[in-house]
Amino acid sequence: TVEWTDETYRRFDKDPNSLIPSLEYFIERIHPNDRKNIQNVINESMENGTPYYAQARIINENGREWVMEAFGAVSRDKEGNPVGLSGTTQDITERRKVEDELEKREKILNETGQIAKIGGWELDAESLTMLWTKETHHIHEVSEDYIPPLDKAYDYYHPDDKHIVETVVQNALNNAESYDQEVRFITAKGKQLTVRIVGKPHLIDGKVV
């Protein structure tokens, strides 16, 4: 037996008086390319008694398509045997659009960076942790899973120019000053380059973040 809340009926564009929900109906409404994954998630949850989580595209009877996020747990009888599933569904269509757009922009940024030899990066002002694009890794001649702490990142700059980079970065963090400098740079493999470093502080409520 399947029971839906009024909100679930609304998401599927159905009137509670016009449909008796069932697992078969739910599976039919899932996009064909997502259907097998959802069936596997349900089967695994029932067999192992583990919580489930899944995302899938739903196509309502009227043709409206939306993205569902579902999570929940196995219901058990008094002996502890799995007898059903309970959980929630959420419409995350807009969130998925934003995520897809961000992923697309990141891909374009990486591709553009590779062509123009421009590396992008981001520094968290509180934790001082860094995020690098692929091209930044390529410029440093390090693997893409390598992210150095800030103090180690300074070591890639020529000893005579290292203080310049440290100064402009600290001014950016402490005084919200942008910078644009050309300095000498030494890759992990010892290649000597001249690079242009550009940074612009991001402010929230007047604080560099």
For each residue, the residues with C-beta under 8 A, 3 or more apart:
1:
2: 21 22 23 26
3: 21
4: 8 9 12 16 21
5: 8 9
6: 9 10 16
7: 10 11
8: 4 5 11 12 21 89
9: 4 5 6 12 14 15 16 19 21
10: 6 7 13
11: 7 8 58 66 68 89 91
12: 4 8 9 19 29 58 60 61
13: 10 60 61 62 64
14: 9 18 19 60 61
15: 9 18 19
16: 4 6 9 19
17:
18: 14 15
19: 9 12 14 15 16 25
20:
21: 2 3 4 8 9 25 26
22: 2 25 26
23: 2 26 27 42
24: 27 28
25: 19 21 22 28 29
26: 2 21 22 23 29 30
27: 23 24 30 35 38 39
28: 24 25
29: 12 25 26 58 59 60 61
30: 26 27 34 35 38 56 57 58 59
31: 34 35 56 57 58 59 65
32: 35
33: 57
34: 30 31 37 38 55 56 57
35: 27 30 31 32 38 39 56
36: 39 40
37: 34 40 41 54 56
38: 27 30 34 35 41 42 54 56
39: 27 35 36 42 43
40: 36 37 43 44
41: 37 38 44 45 52 53 54
42: 23 38 39 45 46 52 85
43: 39 40 46 47
44: 40 41 47 48 50 52
45: 41 42 48 49 50 51 52 73 74 85
46: 42 43 49 74 82 85
47: 43 44 82
48: 44 45
49: 45 46 74 76 82
50: 44 45 74
51: 45 71 72 73 74
52: 41 42 44 45 70 71 72 73 85 87
53: 41 70 71
54: 37 38 41 69 70 71
55: 34 67 68 69 70 92 96
56: 30 31 34 35 37 38 67 68 70
57: 30 31 33 34 65 66 67 68
58: 11 12 29 30 31 65 66 67 68
59: 29 30 31 63 64 65
60: 12 13 14 29 63 64 65 66
61: 12 13 14 29
62: 13
63: 59 60
64: 13 59 60
65: 31 57 58 59 60
66: 11 57 58 60 91 93
67: 55 56 57 58 91 92 93 95 96
68: 11 55 56 57 58 89 90 91 92
69: 54 55 89 90 91 92
70: 52 53 54 55 56 87 88 89 90
71: 51 52 53 54 87 88
72: 51 52 85 86 87 88
73: 45 51 52 85 86 87
74: 45 46 49 50 51 82 84 85
75: 82 83 84 85 86
76: 49 79 80 81 82 83
77: 80 81 83
78:
79: 76
80: 76 77
81: 76 77
82: 46 47 49 74 75 76
83: 75 76 77
84: 74 75
85: 42 45 46 52 72 73 74 75
86: 72 73 75
87: 52 70 71 72 73
88: 70 71 72
89: 8 11 68 69 70
90: 68 69 70
91: 11 66 67 68 69
92: 55 67 68 69 95 96
93: 66 67 96 97
94: 97 98
95: 67 92 98 99
96: 55 67 92 93 99 100
97: 93 94 100 101
98: 94 95 101 102
99: 95 96 102 103
100: 96 97 103 104
101: 97 98 104 105
102: 98 99 105 106
103: 99 100 106 107
104: 100 101 107 108
105: 101 102 108 109
106: 102 103 109 110 133
107: 103 104 110 111
108: 104 105 111 112
109: 105 106 112 113 120 133
110: 106 107 113 114 133 134 135
111: 107 108 114 115
112: 108 109 115 116 118
113: 109 110 116 117 118 119 120 133 134 135 136
114: 110 111 117 134 135 138
115: 111 112
116: 112 113
117: 113 114 135 139
118: 112 113 135
119: 113 132 133 135 136 137 138 139 140
120: 109 113 132 133 135 136
121: 130 131 132 133 136
122: 130 131
123: 128 129 130 131 150 169 173
124: 127 128 129 130 209
125: 128 173 207 208 209
126: 209
127: 124
128: 123 124 125 149 150
129: 123 124 147 149
130: 121 122 123 124 147 148 149 150 153
131: 121 122 123 147
132: 119 120 121 136 137 147
133: 106 109 110 113 119 120 121 136 137
134: 110 113 114 137 138 144
135: 110 113 114 117 118 119 120 138 139
136: 113 119 120 121 132 133 139 140
137: 119 132 133 134 140 142 143 144 146
138: 114 119 134 135 141
139: 117 119 135 136 185 187 193 195
140: 119 136 137 146 156 187 188
141: 138 187 188 189 191
142: 137 146 188
143: 137 146
144: 134 137
145:
146: 137 140 142 143
147: 129 130 131 132
148: 130 152 153 155
149: 128 129 130 152 153
150: 123 128 130 153 154 169
151: 154 155
152: 148 149 155
153: 130 148 149 150 156
154: 150 151 157 162 165 166
155: 148 151 152 162
156: 140 153 185 186 187 188
157: 154 161 162 164 165 183 184 185 186
158: 161 162 183 184 185 186 192
159: 162
160: 184
161: 157 158 164 165 183 184
162: 154 155 157 158 159 165 166
163: 166 167
164: 157 161 167 168 181 183
165: 154 157 161 162 168 169 181 183 197
166: 154 162 163 169 170
167: 163 164 170 171
168: 164 165 171 172 177 179 181 197 199
169: 123 150 165 166 172 173 179 199
170: 166 167 173 174
171: 167 168 174 175 177 179
172: 168 169 175 176 177 178 179 199 200 201 208
173: 123 125 169 170 201 208
174: 170 171 208
175: 171 172
176: 172 201 203 208
177: 168 171 172 201
178: 172 198 199 200 201
179: 168 169 171 172 197 198 199
180: 196 197 198
181: 164 165 168 196 197
182: 194 195 196 197
183: 157 158 161 164 165 194 195 197
184: 157 158 160 161 192 193 194 195
185: 139 156 157 158 192 193 194 195
186: 156 157 158 190 191 192 193
187: 139 140 141 156 190 191 192 193
188: 140 141 142 156
189: 141
190: 186 187
191: 141 186 187
192: 158 184 185 186 187
193: 139 184 185 186 187
194: 182 183 184 185
195: 139 182 183 184 185
196: 180 181 182
197: 165 168 179 180 181 182 183
198: 178 179 180
199: 168 169 172 178 179
200: 172 178
201: 172 173 176 177 178 208
202: 208 209
203: 176 206 207 208 209
204: 207 209
205:
206: 203
207: 125 203 204
208: 125 172 173 174 176 201 202 203
209: 124 125 126 202 203 204
